[in-house]
Amino acid sequence: MPAPLQPGTLLIASLALEDPTFLRTVVVLLQYVPDELTLGVVVNRPLGDRARLYPSDELDSLTQGMAKSANLGGMFFQGGPVDPGSLIFLHRVDELGEDATRVHEGLYAGGDLDALRAHSGTAGAAAPRLRFFLGYASWAPGQLEDEINLGAWILAPADVDQVFSEESDLVWQQSLYALGGKYAPMSFIPEDPTLN
């Protein structure tokens, strides 16, 4: 049974989705209001070396006070095609829940970045606790439902570990495989069918 459309739900791009912007992506829904705007961020498109394309003083100010060993290229992600200059940050710091928007249990958006920076272990924890997303994905009322009905998206239950996975190149495959059934074999189809 597919997951409900609600904040935290993962949208897995199906092989039928032809838009190259969303090829093999996983989007976490941040807001879902049926008669209003739906928005989310792509969680498996790290900027990596492309982080250098953004003004380094801006990135440095965002990560000020975080461990210098933090992989900044792995902290910044291409969140989606809408307003790529905007910044959304997601974190798992429950203690800042009052200052942030709770998306799902253990997943928060926004809040006081200074307090987040000051929180011990944000950058040095075993698993990442903070991610920055440049841009986002959005849908007009009814648009996402239409895309789901056309088979463009597969719904999966919220999985905070996938949102913060350090193996972002495997998130699409792992999310699809975890659904089991007919989706597990689909997760092994190579991106280039000629390799099959």
Contacts in CASP RR format, 6 or more apart in sequence:
PFRMAT RR
TARGET T0000
AUTHOR 0000-0000-0000
METHOD contacts of the structure
MODEL  1
MPAPLQPGTLLIASLALEDPTFLRTVVVLLQYVPDELTLGVVVNRPLGDR
ARLYPSDELDSLTQGMAKSANLGGMFFQGGPVDPGSLIFLHRVDELGEDA
TRVHEGLYAGGDLDALRAHSGTAGAAAPRLRFFLGYASWAPGQLEDEINL
GAWILAPADVDQVFSEESDLVWQQSLYALGGKYAPMSFIPEDPTLN
2 154 0 8 1.000
2 155 0 8 1.000
2 156 0 8 1.000
3 9 0 8 1.000
3 10 0 8 1.000
3 155 0 8 1.000
3 156 0 8 1.000
3 157 0 8 1.000
3 158 0 8 1.000
4 155 0 8 1.000
5 29 0 8 1.000
5 32 0 8 1.000
5 34 0 8 1.000
5 38 0 8 1.000
5 144 0 8 1.000
5 145 0 8 1.000
5 148 0 8 1.000
5 155 0 8 1.000
6 29 0 8 1.000
6 32 0 8 1.000
7 29 0 8 1.000
7 30 0 8 1.000
7 31 0 8 1.000
7 32 0 8 1.000
7 103 0 8 1.000
7 104 0 8 1.000
8 28 0 8 1.000
8 29 0 8 1.000
8 30 0 8 1.000
8 103 0 8 1.000
8 104 0 8 1.000
8 107 0 8 1.000
8 158 0 8 1.000
9 28 0 8 1.000
9 29 0 8 1.000
9 32 0 8 1.000
9 155 0 8 1.000
9 156 0 8 1.000
9 157 0 8 1.000
9 158 0 8 1.000
10 26 0 8 1.000
10 27 0 8 1.000
10 28 0 8 1.000
10 29 0 8 1.000
10 155 0 8 1.000
10 156 0 8 1.000
10 157 0 8 1.000
10 158 0 8 1.000
10 159 0 8 1.000
10 162 0 8 1.000
10 175 0 8 1.000
11 26 0 8 1.000
11 27 0 8 1.000
11 28 0 8 1.000
11 29 0 8 1.000
11 144 0 8 1.000
11 153 0 8 1.000
11 154 0 8 1.000
11 155 0 8 1.000
11 156 0 8 1.000
12 26 0 8 1.000
12 153 0 8 1.000
12 154 0 8 1.000
12 155 0 8 1.000
12 156 0 8 1.000
12 172 0 8 1.000
12 175 0 8 1.000
12 176 0 8 1.000
12 179 0 8 1.000
13 22 0 8 1.000
13 23 0 8 1.000
13 24 0 8 1.000
13 25 0 8 1.000
13 26 0 8 1.000
13 27 0 8 1.000
13 152 0 8 1.000
13 153 0 8 1.000
13 154 0 8 1.000
13 172 0 8 1.000
14 151 0 8 1.000
14 152 0 8 1.000
14 153 0 8 1.000
14 154 0 8 1.000
15 186 0 8 1.000
15 189 0 8 1.000
16 150 0 8 1.000
16 151 0 8 1.000
16 152 0 8 1.000
17 23 0 8 1.000
17 147 0 8 1.000
17 151 0 8 1.000
17 152 0 8 1.000
17 153 0 8 1.000
21 80 0 8 1.000
21 81 0 8 1.000
22 42 0 8 1.000
22 137 0 8 1.000
23 191 0 8 1.000
24 44 0 8 1.000
24 172 0 8 1.000
24 191 0 8 1.000
25 42 0 8 1.000
25 44 0 8 1.000
25 45 0 8 1.000
25 172 0 8 1.000
26 42 0 8 1.000
26 43 0 8 1.000
26 44 0 8 1.000
26 162 0 8 1.000
26 171 0 8 1.000
26 172 0 8 1.000
26 175 0 8 1.000
27 40 0 8 1.000
27 41 0 8 1.000
27 42 0 8 1.000
27 43 0 8 1.000
27 137 0 8 1.000
27 153 0 8 1.000
28 40 0 8 1.000
28 41 0 8 1.000
28 43 0 8 1.000
28 90 0 8 1.000
28 103 0 8 1.000
28 107 0 8 1.000
28 158 0 8 1.000
28 163 0 8 1.000
29 38 0 8 1.000
29 39 0 8 1.000
29 40 0 8 1.000
29 103 0 8 1.000
30 39 0 8 1.000
30 40 0 8 1.000
30 41 0 8 1.000
30 88 0 8 1.000
30 101 0 8 1.000
30 103 0 8 1.000
30 109 0 8 1.000
30 136 0 8 1.000
31 37 0 8 1.000
31 38 0 8 1.000
31 39 0 8 1.000
31 40 0 8 1.000
32 38 0 8 1.000
32 144 0 8 1.000
34 141 0 8 1.000
34 142 0 8 1.000
34 145 0 8 1.000
35 141 0 8 1.000
36 141 0 8 1.000
37 138 0 8 1.000
37 139 0 8 1.000
37 140 0 8 1.000
37 141 0 8 1.000
38 138 0 8 1.000
38 139 0 8 1.000
38 141 0 8 1.000
38 143 0 8 1.000
38 144 0 8 1.000
39 82 0 8 1.000
39 136 0 8 1.000
39 137 0 8 1.000
39 138 0 8 1.000
39 139 0 8 1.000
40 79 0 8 1.000
40 136 0 8 1.000
40 137 0 8 1.000
40 138 0 8 1.000
41 77 0 8 1.000
41 79 0 8 1.000
41 80 0 8 1.000
41 88 0 8 1.000
41 90 0 8 1.000
41 133 0 8 1.000
41 135 0 8 1.000
41 136 0 8 1.000
41 137 0 8 1.000
42 77 0 8 1.000
42 78 0 8 1.000
42 79 0 8 1.000
42 80 0 8 1.000
42 133 0 8 1.000
42 137 0 8 1.000
43 77 0 8 1.000
43 79 0 8 1.000
43 131 0 8 1.000
43 162 0 8 1.000
43 163 0 8 1.000
43 165 0 8 1.000
43 168 0 8 1.000
43 171 0 8 1.000
44 77 0 8 1.000
44 165 0 8 1.000
44 168 0 8 1.000
44 169 0 8 1.000
44 171 0 8 1.000
44 172 0 8 1.000
45 77 0 8 1.000
45 78 0 8 1.000
45 79 0 8 1.000
45 80 0 8 1.000
45 168 0 8 1.000
46 73 0 8 1.000
46 74 0 8 1.000
46 76 0 8 1.000
46 77 0 8 1.000
46 78 0 8 1.000
46 168 0 8 1.000
47 53 0 8 1.000
47 54 0 8 1.000
47 73 0 8 1.000
47 74 0 8 1.000
47 76 0 8 1.000
47 77 0 8 1.000
47 78 0 8 1.000
47 134 0 8 1.000
48 73 0 8 1.000
48 74 0 8 1.000
48 76 0 8 1.000
49 73 0 8 1.000
50 78 0 8 1.000
51 59 0 8 1.000
51 72 0 8 1.000
51 73 0 8 1.000
51 74 0 8 1.000
51 76 0 8 1.000
54 76 0 8 1.000
54 134 0 8 1.000
59 72 0 8 1.000
59 76 0 8 1.000
62 87 0 8 1.000
62 113 0 8 1.000
62 132 0 8 1.000
63 70 0 8 1.000
63 72 0 8 1.000
63 75 0 8 1.000
63 123 0 8 1.000
64 117 0 8 1.000
65 117 0 8 1.000
66 117 0 8 1.000
66 122 0 8 1.000
66 123 0 8 1.000
67 123 0 8 1.000
67 124 0 8 1.000
69 123 0 8 1.000
69 124 0 8 1.000
70 123 0 8 1.000
70 124 0 8 1.000
74 168 0 8 1.000
75 128 0 8 1.000
75 130 0 8 1.000
75 131 0 8 1.000
75 132 0 8 1.000
76 131 0 8 1.000
76 132 0 8 1.000
76 133 0 8 1.000
76 134 0 8 1.000
77 131 0 8 1.000
77 132 0 8 1.000
77 133 0 8 1.000
77 134 0 8 1.000
77 168 0 8 1.000
78 84 0 8 1.000
78 133 0 8 1.000
78 134 0 8 1.000
78 135 0 8 1.000
79 88 0 8 1.000
79 133 0 8 1.000
79 134 0 8 1.000
79 135 0 8 1.000
79 136 0 8 1.000
79 137 0 8 1.000
80 133 0 8 1.000
80 134 0 8 1.000
80 135 0 8 1.000
80 136 0 8 1.000
80 137 0 8 1.000
81 135 0 8 1.000
81 137 0 8 1.000
82 135 0 8 1.000
82 136 0 8 1.000
82 137 0 8 1.000
82 138 0 8 1.000
83 135 0 8 1.000
83 136 0 8 1.000
84 134 0 8 1.000
84 135 0 8 1.000
85 134 0 8 1.000
85 135 0 8 1.000
86 134 0 8 1.000
86 135 0 8 1.000
86 136 0 8 1.000
87 132 0 8 1.000
87 133 0 8 1.000
87 134 0 8 1.000
87 135 0 8 1.000
88 109 0 8 1.000
88 110 0 8 1.000
88 132 0 8 1.000
88 133 0 8 1.000
88 135 0 8 1.000
88 136 0 8 1.000
89 109 0 8 1.000
89 110 0 8 1.000
89 113 0 8 1.000
89 116 0 8 1.000
89 130 0 8 1.000
89 131 0 8 1.000
89 132 0 8 1.000
89 133 0 8 1.000
90 103 0 8 1.000
90 107 0 8 1.000
90 108 0 8 1.000
90 109 0 8 1.000
90 110 0 8 1.000
90 130 0 8 1.000
90 131 0 8 1.000
90 133 0 8 1.000
90 163 0 8 1.000
90 164 0 8 1.000
91 100 0 8 1.000
91 108 0 8 1.000
91 110 0 8 1.000
91 116 0 8 1.000
91 122 0 8 1.000
91 129 0 8 1.000
91 130 0 8 1.000
91 131 0 8 1.000
92 106 0 8 1.000
92 107 0 8 1.000
92 108 0 8 1.000
92 129 0 8 1.000
92 130 0 8 1.000
92 160 0 8 1.000
92 164 0 8 1.000
93 100 0 8 1.000
93 108 0 8 1.000
93 116 0 8 1.000
93 119 0 8 1.000
93 122 0 8 1.000
93 129 0 8 1.000
93 130 0 8 1.000
94 106 0 8 1.000
94 108 0 8 1.000
95 119 0 8 1.000
96 108 0 8 1.000
96 111 0 8 1.000
96 112 0 8 1.000
96 115 0 8 1.000
96 116 0 8 1.000
96 119 0 8 1.000
97 108 0 8 1.000
97 111 0 8 1.000
99 110 0 8 1.000
99 111 0 8 1.000
99 112 0 8 1.000
99 115 0 8 1.000
100 108 0 8 1.000
100 109 0 8 1.000
100 110 0 8 1.000
100 111 0 8 1.000
100 112 0 8 1.000
101 108 0 8 1.000
101 109 0 8 1.000
101 110 0 8 1.000
101 111 0 8 1.000
102 108 0 8 1.000
103 109 0 8 1.000
104 158 0 8 1.000
104 160 0 8 1.000
105 158 0 8 1.000
105 160 0 8 1.000
106 160 0 8 1.000
107 158 0 8 1.000
107 160 0 8 1.000
107 163 0 8 1.000
116 122 0 8 1.000
116 130 0 8 1.000
121 129 0 8 1.000
122 129 0 8 1.000
122 130 0 8 1.000
123 129 0 8 1.000
123 130 0 8 1.000
127 161 0 8 1.000
127 164 0 8 1.000
127 166 0 8 1.000
128 164 0 8 1.000
128 166 0 8 1.000
129 164 0 8 1.000
131 163 0 8 1.000
131 164 0 8 1.000
139 147 0 8 1.000
144 153 0 8 1.000
147 153 0 8 1.000
148 155 0 8 1.000
154 176 0 8 1.000
154 179 0 8 1.000
154 183 0 8 1.000
156 175 0 8 1.000
156 176 0 8 1.000
156 178 0 8 1.000
156 179 0 8 1.000
159 175 0 8 1.000
159 178 0 8 1.000
162 171 0 8 1.000
162 174 0 8 1.000
162 175 0 8 1.000
165 171 0 8 1.000
165 174 0 8 1.000
167 174 0 8 1.000
172 187 0 8 1.000
173 187 0 8 1.000
173 188 0 8 1.000
174 187 0 8 1.000
176 183 0 8 1.000
176 184 0 8 1.000
176 186 0 8 1.000
176 187 0 8 1.000
177 183 0 8 1.000
177 184 0 8 1.000
177 187 0 8 1.000
189 196 0 8 1.000
190 196 0 8 1.000
END
